[in-house]
């Protein structure tokens, strides 16, 4: 399960890039746009490394999608004061459940 390291790094890079993208949308500074793009590029390099290490496309895609979704929702709510409704929270819980089922042996 060495592939979990680069997939985790992918999620971290994606969340950091999303922070820069949100800041760019609020402030409009060109360098925030650049950092966001660089974060996405570095993150995708980790995705390729994870795939090469044996994660598989389907498993890596789901882990990345759900992990980054949970990360950005938490950031959006806690840092940027965005709101969620009960249906969205239920979706996040189901996403977390999907991660548990993926790792279930």
C-alpha positions in Angstrom: 0.0 0.0 0.0 2.9 2.3 -0.7 0.7 4.0 -3.3 -1.3 5.6 -0.4 1.6 8.1 0.2 1.4 9.7 -3.3 -2.4 9.6 -3.3 -2.4 11.4 0.1 0.1 14.0 -1.3 -2.2 14.4 -4.2 -5.1 15.3 -1.9 -3.0 17.7 0.1 -1.8 19.5 -3.1 -5.3 19.7 -4.4 -6.7 21.2 -1.3 -3.8 23.7 -1.2 -4.4 24.6 -4.8 -8.1 25.0 -4.1 -7.2 27.5 -1.3 -5.1 29.5 -3.8 -8.0 29.3 -6.3 -10.5 30.6 -3.7 -8.1 33.4 -2.7 -7.7 34.3 -6.4 -11.5 34.4 -6.8 -11.7 36.8 -3.8 -8.6 39.0 -4.5 -7.8 38.6 -8.1 -4.0 38.7 -7.8 -2.3 36.9 -10.7 0.2 35.1 -8.5 -2.6 33.3 -6.6 -3.8 32.0 -10.0 -0.3 30.8 -10.8 0.1 29.1 -7.4 -3.3 27.4 -7.9 -2.2 26.1 -11.3 1.1 24.9 -10.0 -0.6 23.1 -7.1 -2.9 21.3 -9.5 0.1 20.3 -11.7 2.2 19.0 -8.7 -0.9 17.2 -7.4 -1.4 15.4 -10.8 2.3 14.4 -10.7 1.5 12.6 -7.4 -1.5 11.0 -9.0 0.7 9.6 -11.8 3.2 8.3 -9.2 0.4 6.7 -7.2 -1.0 5.0 -10.3 2.5 3.8 -11.1 2.8 2.4 -7.6 -0.2 0.2 -8.0 -3.2 2.2 -6.7 -5.3 1.5 -9.8 -7.4 4.2 -11.6 -10.7 3.4 -10.0 -9.5 3.2 -6.4 -7.2 6.2 -6.7 -9.9 8.3 -8.4 -12.4 7.6 -5.7 -10.0 8.2 -2.8 -8.9 11.4 -4.4 -12.4 12.6 -5.2 -13.9 11.9 -1.8 -10.8 12.9 0.1 -10.4 16.3 -1.6 -14.2 16.9 -1.4 -14.2 16.4 2.3 -11.1 18.6 2.7 -12.4 21.5 0.7 -15.9 21.4 2.4 -14.2 21.5 5.8 -12.1 24.5 4.6 -15.0 26.2 3.0 -17.1 25.9 6.2 -14.4 26.6 8.8 -12.2 29.1 7.0 -14.4 30.9 4.5 -17.7 30.8 6.3 -19.6 28.9 3.6 -22.6 26.9 4.6 -23.8 23.4 3.9 -27.2 21.8 4.2 -28.3 18.5 5.6 -28.3 16.8 2.2 -24.7 17.9 1.5 -23.6 16.7 4.9 -25.3 13.3 4.2 -23.3 13.2 0.9 -20.1 13.8 2.8 -20.9 11.0 5.2 -21.7 8.6 2.4 -18.4 9.6 0.8 -16.6 8.8 4.0 -18.4 5.5 4.1 -17.3 4.8 0.6 -13.7 5.2 1.7 -14.2 2.8 4.5 -15.7 0.2 2.1 -12.8 0.7 -0.4 -10.2 -0.1 2.3 -12.2 -3.0 3.8 -10.4 -6.3 3.3 
